[in-house]
Amino acid sequence: MTTQDRQITLYHCPFTRSTGALTLLEELGADYRLHVMNMKAGEQRQPEFLAINPMGKVPTVTHGDAVVTEQVSVYLYLADLYPEAGLAPPMGDPLRGPYLRWMVFYGSCFEPAVVDRVQNREPIHEQRSPYGSFESVMNTLVSQLKAGPWLLGERFSAADVLWGSALNWTTQFGLIPEVPEVRDYINRFLQRPAYQKTLARDAELAAAQQDAKA
């Protein structure tokens, strides 16, 4: 597969969930085009984008005729598209299972638990909850982070881009307890050059959107 065959387009709004996907593209050394939208102006709700993703959400990726939506799916797709970067353990690798586990745990357990907690929803019995309880989700995550430095031990993966980004914003807004294991993990992620580059780029994009509005 040539580099051109692997060029993707990322539909991106600065300082949103798609910032993590942009960071992953930088980590992968991927060939990509950026389609920037202004979320504050509601550009992600315009017919042109809704024709691509009717949910009006970012990150959204197109690759040839394929449209990939939903955050975890985007990460899985991109990391497998660039296997030489080593951010997705391949089939047959003992770490493939744990890698998929932590990818899916984010969307199936962590996010629902955080949303329910933020909305002050009455907890239901753990046996009937799809994620158990907020406490069990956090205890499971923190136990894994203790083994560190990354979710797969010494091996940095696309799962760490997902979780590093997510834990950074959830702690910034006080949505989860900032225990030492979480804080240390975030700090390690924030020091990565790909994240620093993406952060600077988002600042430029956001400033340009603000200037255009003015």
TITI-496492 format. One record per residue (C-alpha): x, z negated, y negated; residue number from 1. Coordinates in Angstrom, 1 decimal, decimal comma. Layout:
<nodes>
X:X Z:Z Y:Y pos:NUM
...
</nodes>
This chain:
<nodes>
X:0,0 Z:0,0 Y:0,0 pos:1
X:1,4 Z:1,0 Y:-3,4 pos:2
X:1,5 Z:-1,1 Y:-6,4 pos:3
X:-1,1 Z:1,2 Y:-8,0 pos:4
X:-3,4 Z:0,7 Y:-5,0 pos:5
X:-3,4 Z:-3,1 Y:-5,8 pos:6
X:-4,1 Z:-3,0 Y:-9,5 pos:7
X:-7,0 Z:-5,2 Y:-10,3 pos:8
X:-9,1 Z:-5,9 Y:-13,4 pos:9
X:-9,8 Z:-9,5 Y:-14,4 pos:10
X:-12,8 Z:-10,1 Y:-16,6 pos:11
X:-11,6 Z:-13,0 Y:-18,6 pos:12
X:-12,7 Z:-15,5 Y:-21,3 pos:13
X:-10,0 Z:-17,6 Y:-22,8 pos:14
X:-9,9 Z:-21,3 Y:-21,8 pos:15
X:-12,5 Z:-21,0 Y:-19,1 pos:16
X:-12,4 Z:-21,0 Y:-15,3 pos:17
X:-10,8 Z:-17,5 Y:-15,4 pos:18
X:-7,7 Z:-19,1 Y:-17,0 pos:19
X:-6,8 Z:-20,3 Y:-13,5 pos:20
X:-7,3 Z:-16,8 Y:-12,1 pos:21
X:-5,0 Z:-15,4 Y:-14,8 pos:22
X:-2,4 Z:-18,1 Y:-13,9 pos:23
X:-2,7 Z:-17,0 Y:-10,3 pos:24
X:-2,1 Z:-13,4 Y:-11,2 pos:25
X:1,1 Z:-14,4 Y:-13,0 pos:26
X:2,2 Z:-16,5 Y:-10,1 pos:27
X:1,6 Z:-13,5 Y:-7,8 pos:28
X:3,5 Z:-11,1 Y:-10,0 pos:29
X:0,3 Z:-8,9 Y:-9,7 pos:30
X:-0,4 Z:-5,6 Y:-11,3 pos:31
X:-3,5 Z:-6,2 Y:-13,4 pos:32
X:-5,5 Z:-5,2 Y:-16,4 pos:33
X:-7,3 Z:-7,8 Y:-18,5 pos:34
X:-10,8 Z:-7,3 Y:-19,8 pos:35
X:-11,2 Z:-10,0 Y:-22,4 pos:36
X:-14,6 Z:-11,2 Y:-23,5 pos:37
X:-15,7 Z:-13,8 Y:-26,1 pos:38
X:-17,8 Z:-16,4 Y:-24,4 pos:39
X:-18,8 Z:-18,1 Y:-27,7 pos:40
X:-20,2 Z:-14,7 Y:-28,8 pos:41
X:-22,1 Z:-14,4 Y:-25,5 pos:42
X:-20,3 Z:-11,2 Y:-24,4 pos:43
X:-20,4 Z:-12,3 Y:-20,8 pos:44
X:-24,2 Z:-12,0 Y:-21,0 pos:45
X:-24,2 Z:-8,4 Y:-22,3 pos:46
X:-25,7 Z:-5,6 Y:-20,1 pos:47
X:-22,3 Z:-4,0 Y:-19,6 pos:48
X:-20,9 Z:-7,1 Y:-17,8 pos:49
X:-24,1 Z:-8,1 Y:-16,1 pos:50
X:-24,1 Z:-4,7 Y:-14,4 pos:51
X:-20,8 Z:-5,8 Y:-12,8 pos:52
X:-21,7 Z:-9,5 Y:-12,2 pos:53
X:-25,4 Z:-10,3 Y:-12,7 pos:54
X:-24,5 Z:-14,0 Y:-12,8 pos:55
X:-22,5 Z:-13,4 Y:-16,0 pos:56
X:-19,7 Z:-15,6 Y:-14,8 pos:57
X:-15,9 Z:-15,4 Y:-15,0 pos:58
X:-13,6 Z:-15,0 Y:-13,3 pos:59
X:-14,8 Z:-11,7 Y:-12,0 pos:60
X:-12,4 Z:-9,2 Y:-10,4 pos:61
X:-12,7 Z:-5,5 Y:-9,7 pos:62
X:-10,4 Z:-3,7 Y:-7,3 pos:63
X:-11,2 Z:-0,1 Y:-6,8 pos:64
X:-14,9 Z:-0,1 Y:-5,8 pos:65
X:-14,8 Z:-3,8 Y:-4,8 pos:66
X:-16,3 Z:-6,5 Y:-7,0 pos:67
X:-15,2 Z:-10,0 Y:-6,3 pos:68
X:-17,0 Z:-13,0 Y:-7,9 pos:69
X:-17,1 Z:-16,7 Y:-7,3 pos:70
X:-13,9 Z:-18,6 Y:-8,2 pos:71
X:-12,7 Z:-19,5 Y:-4,7 pos:72
X:-13,4 Z:-16,0 Y:-3,4 pos:73
X:-11,3 Z:-14,5 Y:-6,3 pos:74
X:-8,4 Z:-16,8 Y:-5,4 pos:75
X:-8,5 Z:-16,0 Y:-1,7 pos:76
X:-8,8 Z:-12,2 Y:-2,4 pos:77
X:-5,9 Z:-12,1 Y:-4,9 pos:78
X:-3,5 Z:-14,2 Y:-2,8 pos:79
X:-4,1 Z:-12,1 Y:0,3 pos:80
X:-3,8 Z:-8,9 Y:-1,8 pos:81
X:-0,2 Z:-9,9 Y:-2,7 pos:82
X:1,2 Z:-11,4 Y:0,6 pos:83
X:4,8 Z:-11,0 Y:-0,5 pos:84
X:4,3 Z:-13,7 Y:-3,1 pos:85
X:3,8 Z:-16,3 Y:-0,3 pos:86
X:0,9 Z:-18,1 Y:-1,9 pos:87
X:-1,5 Z:-17,6 Y:1,1 pos:88
X:-0,4 Z:-18,6 Y:4,5 pos:89
X:-1,2 Z:-15,6 Y:6,8 pos:90
X:-3,2 Z:-15,7 Y:10,0 pos:91
X:-1,1 Z:-17,3 Y:12,7 pos:92
X:0,7 Z:-19,6 Y:10,2 pos:93
X:0,0 Z:-23,3 Y:11,0 pos:94
X:-0,8 Z:-23,8 Y:7,4 pos:95
X:-3,5 Z:-21,2 Y:7,2 pos:96
X:-6,2 Z:-23,6 Y:8,4 pos:97
X:-5,3 Z:-26,4 Y:5,9 pos:98
X:-5,0 Z:-23,8 Y:3,2 pos:99
X:-8,6 Z:-22,5 Y:3,8 pos:100
X:-9,8 Z:-26,1 Y:4,2 pos:101
X:-8,7 Z:-27,1 Y:0,7 pos:102
X:-9,9 Z:-23,9 Y:-0,9 pos:103
X:-13,4 Z:-24,4 Y:0,5 pos:104
X:-13,4 Z:-28,2 Y:0,0 pos:105
X:-13,1 Z:-27,5 Y:-3,8 pos:106
X:-16,4 Z:-25,4 Y:-3,9 pos:107
X:-18,4 Z:-27,2 Y:-1,2 pos:108
X:-17,5 Z:-30,8 Y:-1,9 pos:109
X:-15,5 Z:-31,5 Y:-5,1 pos:110
X:-17,6 Z:-29,5 Y:-7,6 pos:111
X:-21,0 Z:-30,5 Y:-6,3 pos:112
X:-19,9 Z:-34,2 Y:-6,3 pos:113
X:-18,6 Z:-34,0 Y:-9,9 pos:114
X:-21,7 Z:-32,2 Y:-11,2 pos:115
X:-24,0 Z:-34,7 Y:-9,5 pos:116
X:-22,0 Z:-37,6 Y:-11,0 pos:117
X:-21,9 Z:-36,1 Y:-14,5 pos:118
X:-25,7 Z:-35,5 Y:-14,4 pos:119
X:-26,2 Z:-39,1 Y:-13,3 pos:120
X:-28,2 Z:-37,9 Y:-10,3 pos:121
X:-29,3 Z:-40,6 Y:-7,9 pos:122
X:-27,0 Z:-40,6 Y:-4,9 pos:123
X:-28,6 Z:-39,7 Y:-1,6 pos:124
X:-27,6 Z:-41,2 Y:1,7 pos:125
X:-24,2 Z:-39,9 Y:2,8 pos:126
X:-25,6 Z:-38,5 Y:6,1 pos:127
X:-27,9 Z:-36,2 Y:4,1 pos:128
X:-25,4 Z:-35,2 Y:1,4 pos:129
X:-23,5 Z:-32,0 Y:1,9 pos:130
X:-20,3 Z:-33,8 Y:0,6 pos:131
X:-20,9 Z:-37,4 Y:1,6 pos:132
X:-20,3 Z:-39,3 Y:-1,6 pos:133
X:-18,2 Z:-38,9 Y:-4,8 pos:134
X:-16,0 Z:-41,7 Y:-3,6 pos:135
X:-15,4 Z:-40,2 Y:-0,2 pos:136
X:-14,5 Z:-36,8 Y:-1,9 pos:137
X:-12,0 Z:-38,4 Y:-4,2 pos:138
X:-10,5 Z:-40,6 Y:-1,5 pos:139
X:-10,0 Z:-37,6 Y:0,7 pos:140
X:-8,4 Z:-35,6 Y:-2,1 pos:141
X:-6,1 Z:-38,5 Y:-3,3 pos:142
X:-5,0 Z:-39,1 Y:0,2 pos:143
X:-3,8 Z:-35,5 Y:0,5 pos:144
X:-2,1 Z:-35,6 Y:-2,9 pos:145
X:-0,1 Z:-38,7 Y:-1,8 pos:146
X:1,6 Z:-36,6 Y:0,8 pos:147
X:2,6 Z:-34,0 Y:-1,9 pos:148
X:4,2 Z:-32,6 Y:-3,8 pos:149
X:1,5 Z:-29,9 Y:-3,2 pos:150
X:-1,6 Z:-29,7 Y:-1,1 pos:151
X:0,3 Z:-28,1 Y:1,7 pos:152
X:3,2 Z:-30,4 Y:1,4 pos:153
X:6,4 Z:-28,7 Y:0,2 pos:154
X:4,7 Z:-25,3 Y:0,0 pos:155
X:3,1 Z:-24,3 Y:-3,2 pos:156
X:0,0 Z:-22,0 Y:-2,7 pos:157
X:-2,9 Z:-20,4 Y:-4,4 pos:158
X:-4,9 Z:-23,6 Y:-3,6 pos:159
X:-2,6 Z:-25,5 Y:-6,0 pos:160
X:-3,4 Z:-23,1 Y:-8,8 pos:161
X:-7,1 Z:-23,7 Y:-8,1 pos:162
X:-6,8 Z:-27,5 Y:-7,9 pos:163
X:-4,2 Z:-27,8 Y:-10,6 pos:164
X:-6,4 Z:-26,0 Y:-13,1 pos:165
X:-9,6 Z:-27,9 Y:-12,0 pos:166
X:-8,1 Z:-31,4 Y:-12,0 pos:167
X:-6,5 Z:-30,7 Y:-15,4 pos:168
X:-9,9 Z:-30,0 Y:-17,1 pos:169
X:-11,9 Z:-32,5 Y:-15,2 pos:170
X:-9,5 Z:-35,3 Y:-16,2 pos:171
X:-9,4 Z:-34,0 Y:-19,8 pos:172
X:-13,1 Z:-34,4 Y:-20,0 pos:173
X:-13,1 Z:-37,7 Y:-18,2 pos:174
X:-15,2 Z:-36,4 Y:-15,3 pos:175
X:-13,0 Z:-37,9 Y:-12,6 pos:176
X:-10,8 Z:-41,0 Y:-12,4 pos:177
X:-7,2 Z:-40,2 Y:-13,6 pos:178
X:-5,4 Z:-42,1 Y:-10,9 pos:179
X:-1,6 Z:-41,8 Y:-10,7 pos:180
X:-1,6 Z:-39,4 Y:-7,8 pos:181
X:-3,9 Z:-37,0 Y:-9,7 pos:182
X:-2,0 Z:-37,3 Y:-12,9 pos:183
X:1,4 Z:-36,7 Y:-11,2 pos:184
X:0,0 Z:-33,6 Y:-9,4 pos:185
X:-1,4 Z:-32,2 Y:-12,7 pos:186
X:1,9 Z:-32,7 Y:-14,4 pos:187
X:3,8 Z:-30,8 Y:-11,8 pos:188
X:1,3 Z:-27,9 Y:-12,1 pos:189
X:1,4 Z:-27,9 Y:-15,9 pos:190
X:5,2 Z:-27,4 Y:-15,8 pos:191
X:5,0 Z:-24,2 Y:-13,9 pos:192
X:6,1 Z:-21,2 Y:-16,0 pos:193
X:3,1 Z:-19,1 Y:-15,0 pos:194
X:0,7 Z:-21,7 Y:-16,4 pos:195
X:2,7 Z:-22,1 Y:-19,6 pos:196
X:2,7 Z:-18,3 Y:-20,1 pos:197
X:-1,1 Z:-18,2 Y:-19,5 pos:198
X:-1,8 Z:-21,1 Y:-21,8 pos:199
X:0,1 Z:-19,4 Y:-24,6 pos:200
X:-1,7 Z:-16,1 Y:-24,0 pos:201
X:-5,1 Z:-17,8 Y:-24,0 pos:202
X:-4,2 Z:-19,4 Y:-27,3 pos:203
X:-3,4 Z:-16,0 Y:-28,8 pos:204
X:-6,6 Z:-14,4 Y:-27,4 pos:205
X:-8,7 Z:-17,3 Y:-28,7 pos:206
X:-7,1 Z:-17,1 Y:-32,1 pos:207
X:-7,7 Z:-13,3 Y:-32,2 pos:208
X:-11,4 Z:-13,9 Y:-31,4 pos:209
X:-11,7 Z:-16,5 Y:-34,1 pos:210
X:-10,1 Z:-14,2 Y:-36,6 pos:211
X:-12,5 Z:-11,4 Y:-35,6 pos:212
X:-15,4 Z:-13,7 Y:-36,1 pos:213
X:-14,2 Z:-14,7 Y:-39,5 pos:214
</nodes>
